[in-house]
């Protein structure tokens, strides 16, 4: 597939230097890229002097100023410093955790544009790996309501300022982001996770700490049946026993009646 041209703007490493070629680029250099498509991980993909550039958060059609974060023989990665030309498909992510969480990649893109981008990923895969240029592909059937659909949550636990938190690690780190009220999780799943956090805190159940390797509860898993509304709750521990097991079960049964199965996974 032919490479696309790049917006012709001067790229400077330091003030007063000449534009750098793709081969001369180093981490920290700034470039200007026209984004052509969405990559398989939700990143924007463009080209700088015929070299692919992957830019998290960039959308097709945008012209962005970006700072190089990695230089490889076949590609670059970069982070946005400024959006010179904004895509009409760009929206404000509705989830307050979106920027830090890393669990979603395309909340800054309209749902209709997400469907188009995913269709193009399928077409590109057939072009690249099967040599099929004209794929007889039917349009993607989108959801009527693309929120609150995920029926299973697997949340790592930790403590933040003494309180119990549950969520996901920020991308590329072991910094735990509490994602209570996650916009894509089923509301019942969110309610159960929040309720279990409160119970663990109330009973002062020891939460596992990765740094000290002390504590018990590592993960809260909740799964809801769409038809029944019933929830399966699993507590994963680093220890053979679940501290305050009986009290936890009693509290869950009293405050979260939708939970009909409680499991302990060592």
Backbone torsions as a table, in degrees:
resi	resn	phi	psi	omega
1	UNK	NA	132.1	-176.8
2	UNK	-66.4	142.5	176.9
3	UNK	-76.5	148.2	179.6
4	UNK	-88.9	155.3	178.6
5	UNK	-75.3	162.8	-177.5
6	UNK	-115.6	145.8	176.2
7	UNK	-52.2	127.9	-175.5
8	UNK	-87.5	92.0	176.5
9	UNK	-133.1	150.9	-177.6
10	UNK	-67.4	131.9	178.0
11	UNK	-112.5	125.5	-175.6
12	UNK	-115.4	141.2	172.8
13	UNK	-88.3	-51.5	171.7
14	UNK	-128.4	162.2	-179.5
15	UNK	-56.8	128.7	175.2
16	UNK	91.7	-6.3	179.8
17	UNK	-84.7	163.3	-180.0
18	UNK	-81.7	165.7	179.3
19	UNK	-60.8	140.2	-178.2
20	UNK	-92.7	141.8	172.6
21	UNK	-77.2	165.4	-179.8
22	UNK	-60.3	-34.7	-178.8
23	UNK	-71.9	-26.6	-176.7
24	UNK	-88.7	-8.2	-173.3
25	UNK	-64.9	147.8	175.8
26	UNK	-131.1	162.5	176.2
27	UNK	-57.7	132.0	-177.9
28	UNK	102.6	-19.9	177.7
29	UNK	-66.0	153.8	179.8
30	UNK	-110.9	136.4	-178.6
31	UNK	-133.8	164.4	174.7
32	UNK	-117.4	127.9	-172.9
33	UNK	-132.1	138.6	168.5
34	UNK	-94.1	122.1	-175.7
35	UNK	-82.5	131.2	-174.7
36	UNK	-102.4	-35.2	-173.6
37	UNK	-158.8	176.2	175.7
38	UNK	-98.8	134.9	177.8
39	UNK	-84.9	178.1	-173.4
40	UNK	-68.8	-17.7	178.1
41	UNK	-104.1	13.6	177.8
42	UNK	87.0	2.4	179.6
43	UNK	-83.2	155.0	173.3
44	UNK	-76.9	142.5	-179.6
45	UNK	-121.8	125.6	174.4
46	UNK	-137.1	-167.1	-179.6
47	UNK	-136.5	139.1	172.0
48	UNK	-120.5	111.8	-177.2
49	UNK	50.6	48.4	174.9
50	UNK	70.9	13.4	176.6
51	UNK	-111.1	131.2	-177.6
52	UNK	-64.5	139.9	177.8
53	UNK	-126.8	126.9	179.2
54	UNK	-106.2	123.7	-172.5
55	UNK	-130.8	110.2	178.0
56	UNK	-61.3	134.9	174.9
57	UNK	86.2	-5.2	-180.0
58	UNK	-89.7	147.5	-176.6
59	UNK	-117.2	152.8	178.0
60	UNK	-55.0	137.5	179.8
61	UNK	90.6	-11.9	-180.0
62	UNK	-83.5	148.0	170.4
63	UNK	-109.2	120.2	-173.9
64	UNK	-126.3	144.9	165.4
65	UNK	-88.4	133.2	-174.5
66	UNK	-140.5	151.9	177.6
67	UNK	-105.5	128.6	-177.5
68	UNK	-67.0	129.2	179.2
69	UNK	-112.3	-18.4	177.2
70	UNK	-153.5	139.6	178.0
71	UNK	-122.0	117.7	176.7
72	UNK	-121.4	160.9	-178.6
73	UNK	-55.3	-36.6	-175.6
74	UNK	-104.6	-6.7	-176.7
75	UNK	-162.6	169.3	174.6
76	UNK	-125.1	153.3	164.1
77	UNK	-118.5	149.8	-176.5
78	UNK	-151.4	161.5	177.2
79	UNK	-118.3	145.7	-176.9
80	UNK	-69.4	133.4	170.1
81	UNK	-109.3	-26.9	179.3
82	UNK	-161.8	140.8	174.4
83	UNK	-99.1	110.6	-179.1
84	UNK	-79.4	-39.1	177.8
85	UNK	-128.7	119.2	-172.8
86	UNK	-93.3	138.3	177.1
87	UNK	-73.1	140.9	174.3
88	UNK	-66.8	-13.1	179.0
89	UNK	-88.5	-1.7	-179.5
90	UNK	-79.2	132.7	178.1
91	UNK	-133.4	165.0	174.7
92	UNK	-78.5	126.0	179.4
93	UNK	-60.1	132.0	-179.0
94	UNK	-73.2	-20.3	-176.0
95	UNK	-87.9	127.5	-179.3
96	UNK	-68.7	-16.5	-178.8
97	UNK	-93.4	-3.9	-167.3
98	UNK	-55.8	-45.9	-174.3
99	UNK	-65.4	-31.8	-175.1
100	UNK	-99.4	-30.0	-167.7
101	UNK	-67.9	-51.0	-177.3
102	UNK	85.6	-1.0	179.6
103	UNK	-77.0	-23.8	177.4
104	UNK	-122.9	154.5	-179.4
105	UNK	-120.6	-16.5	-169.8
106	UNK	-127.3	22.6	178.7
107	UNK	-66.8	-16.9	178.4
108	UNK	-85.0	9.4	-177.7
109	UNK	-124.4	138.4	178.5
110	UNK	-58.0	153.1	-177.3
111	UNK	-64.1	-39.6	178.7
112	UNK	-60.9	-39.9	178.3
113	UNK	-69.3	-34.2	175.8
114	UNK	-60.0	-43.8	-179.7
115	UNK	-64.0	-41.1	178.4
116	UNK	-63.3	-41.8	-179.0
117	UNK	-65.0	-40.8	179.8
118	UNK	-67.1	-37.4	176.2
119	UNK	-62.8	-41.0	179.5
120	UNK	-66.2	-33.6	175.7
121	UNK	-60.9	-40.3	178.6
122	UNK	-66.5	-45.5	179.4
123	UNK	-61.1	-42.2	-179.9
124	UNK	-64.2	-38.5	178.3
125	UNK	-62.6	-42.2	178.4
126	UNK	-68.2	-37.3	177.4
127	UNK	-63.7	-47.5	-172.5
128	UNK	-73.3	-42.9	-169.9
129	UNK	-102.6	-18.0	-179.4
130	UNK	-122.5	-5.2	179.1
131	UNK	69.2	21.5	-179.7
132	UNK	-93.9	109.2	-177.5
133	UNK	-84.3	-37.3	-178.9
134	UNK	-112.8	89.2	-176.4
135	UNK	-85.7	123.4	177.7
136	UNK	-76.4	77.4	-173.2
137	UNK	-106.3	127.4	176.2
138	UNK	-77.2	152.9	179.7
139	UNK	-60.1	145.7	176.4
140	UNK	-65.5	136.1	175.9
141	UNK	-89.3	105.8	-179.4
142	UNK	-78.8	168.0	178.1
143	UNK	-81.4	148.9	174.1
144	UNK	-64.8	-38.5	-179.6
145	UNK	-134.5	99.7	-174.2
146	UNK	-83.0	39.4	178.1
147	UNK	-137.7	153.2	176.0
148	UNK	64.3	29.4	-173.1
149	UNK	-99.7	-20.9	-171.4
150	UNK	-78.5	120.7	-170.7
151	UNK	-94.4	1.6	178.4
152	UNK	-134.4	135.2	175.1
153	UNK	-125.0	136.5	174.8
154	UNK	-126.1	97.8	-171.3
155	UNK	-106.7	126.6	174.2
156	UNK	-75.0	146.0	-177.8
157	UNK	-107.7	158.3	177.3
158	UNK	-169.0	-172.1	175.7
159	UNK	-126.3	142.9	177.8
160	UNK	-134.9	107.8	-177.7
161	UNK	63.3	29.5	178.7
162	UNK	94.7	-21.6	-178.8
163	UNK	-90.1	152.0	178.4
164	UNK	-78.1	130.8	176.2
165	UNK	-123.2	156.8	178.0
166	UNK	-146.2	132.9	-179.2
167	UNK	177.9	-142.8	-177.3
168	UNK	-122.3	158.8	176.0
169	UNK	-81.1	137.7	174.7
170	UNK	-57.6	145.2	-174.5
171	UNK	-52.6	129.0	176.0
172	UNK	73.6	12.3	-177.4
173	UNK	-137.4	176.4	169.2
174	UNK	-114.6	31.8	175.8
175	UNK	-90.5	116.3	-173.9
176	UNK	-81.1	127.6	178.7
177	UNK	-104.9	118.4	176.4
178	UNK	-72.0	123.5	-175.3
179	UNK	-121.0	47.2	175.7
180	UNK	-57.5	135.9	-179.5
181	UNK	74.8	27.9	-179.1
182	UNK	-49.3	131.0	-172.4
183	UNK	-70.6	-21.8	-178.8
184	UNK	-100.1	-10.0	176.5
185	UNK	-79.7	148.4	174.9
186	UNK	-57.6	136.0	-177.9
187	UNK	-54.7	-34.2	178.9
188	UNK	-66.9	-39.0	177.0
189	UNK	-61.9	-45.3	178.1
190	UNK	-58.5	-43.3	-177.8
191	UNK	-62.9	-41.9	-178.5
192	UNK	-67.1	-45.2	-179.7
193	UNK	-60.4	-43.8	179.4
194	UNK	-64.9	-39.2	179.1
195	UNK	-65.4	-40.6	179.4
196	UNK	-67.1	-40.3	175.6
197	UNK	-55.8	-45.5	-179.4
198	UNK	-63.7	-39.1	179.8
199	UNK	-66.8	-45.0	179.5
200	UNK	-61.2	-38.5	179.7
201	UNK	-70.2	-42.7	-179.7
202	UNK	-60.8	-41.7	-176.8
203	UNK	-87.0	-2.7	-179.8
204	UNK	55.1	43.2	176.6
205	UNK	-71.4	131.7	-177.9
206	UNK	-65.4	124.9	179.7
207	UNK	-94.1	138.0	-176.3
208	UNK	-66.1	136.9	178.4
209	UNK	-115.7	116.8	-177.5
210	UNK	-60.5	-34.9	-175.3
211	UNK	-72.6	-42.1	-178.3
212	UNK	-93.7	-14.8	-176.1
213	UNK	59.3	32.9	176.5
214	UNK	-113.7	157.9	178.4
215	UNK	105.9	177.4	-172.7
216	UNK	-119.2	-66.1	-170.0
217	UNK	-75.7	122.1	-179.2
218	UNK	-102.2	-38.6	-169.0
219	UNK	-145.2	141.3	171.6
220	UNK	-110.2	125.0	177.3
221	UNK	-119.3	127.8	178.1
222	UNK	-132.3	133.2	-179.7
223	UNK	-133.9	128.5	-178.9
224	UNK	-110.4	139.5	172.7
225	UNK	-83.5	124.1	-175.4
226	UNK	-62.6	-41.1	-177.2
227	UNK	-75.4	-40.1	-173.8
228	UNK	-90.9	-28.1	-174.2
229	UNK	77.3	2.5	-179.6
230	UNK	-82.9	150.0	-173.5
231	UNK	-120.5	136.7	171.2
232	UNK	-101.5	123.5	-179.6
233	UNK	-112.2	130.3	176.0
234	UNK	-126.2	130.3	173.7
235	UNK	-108.2	122.0	-179.1
236	UNK	-101.4	127.8	-176.4
237	UNK	-121.4	159.0	174.1
238	UNK	-90.0	-2.6	-177.8
239	UNK	-117.0	160.5	-179.4
240	UNK	-69.9	-26.4	-178.9
241	UNK	-115.9	150.1	175.5
242	UNK	-97.2	110.1	-179.0
243	UNK	-58.0	140.5	178.2
244	UNK	57.5	37.1	-176.2
245	UNK	-54.4	-50.3	-178.1
246	UNK	-61.8	-42.8	180.0
247	UNK	-65.2	-40.3	178.3
248	UNK	-60.2	-47.0	-179.3
249	UNK	-60.9	-44.1	-179.7
250	UNK	-62.6	-44.2	-179.8
251	UNK	-64.2	-43.2	179.5
252	UNK	-61.8	-46.0	-178.8
253	UNK	-62.7	-34.1	-177.1
254	UNK	-77.2	-40.3	-172.0
255	UNK	-102.7	-17.3	-178.2
256	UNK	-130.0	72.7	-174.2
257	UNK	-65.3	-17.0	178.2
258	UNK	-72.2	-15.9	178.3
259	UNK	-79.4	114.9	-178.2
260	UNK	-111.5	-8.8	176.5
261	UNK	-135.9	130.2	175.3
262	UNK	-124.2	124.9	-179.4
263	UNK	-124.8	150.4	175.4
264	UNK	-116.7	121.1	-179.1
265	UNK	-113.2	120.2	179.4
266	UNK	-86.2	NA	NA
